[in-house]
Amino acid sequence: MFSDPATLEILKHCPSLRPYSGRGMYGQQCPALAVDDVPSGIQELFESAREHLSADQALDGLQGLVADFRTDALGYRSVMYWPQMDWSDLEPQEEEAA
């Protein structure tokens, strides 16, 4: 659902991106933003999209990210995360030896 290139490109360029494994995820890691509050996380997503994608690509990528995220408290901060995505989708793929 969210492994489209525009979505991954937006997340990849967010400075607060980190892996996250929340309650009920049984160790599986997903992409997350560790932010002061949800509005600052939304702003970070929009800034990343604006800087790295065309307007059409940005709209496509942001639509799913903004519509379907979860939040948890992280001390005095918040974490916005996407449990339906896998953290490995954002890691660089190792090239096979020739």
ABEGO torsion letter per residue (X at the ends): XAABAAAAAAAAABAABBBBBBBGAGGBBBBBBBBABAAAAAAAAAAAAAAABBAAAAAAAAAAAAABBBBBBBEABBBBBBAABBAAAABBBBBBBX
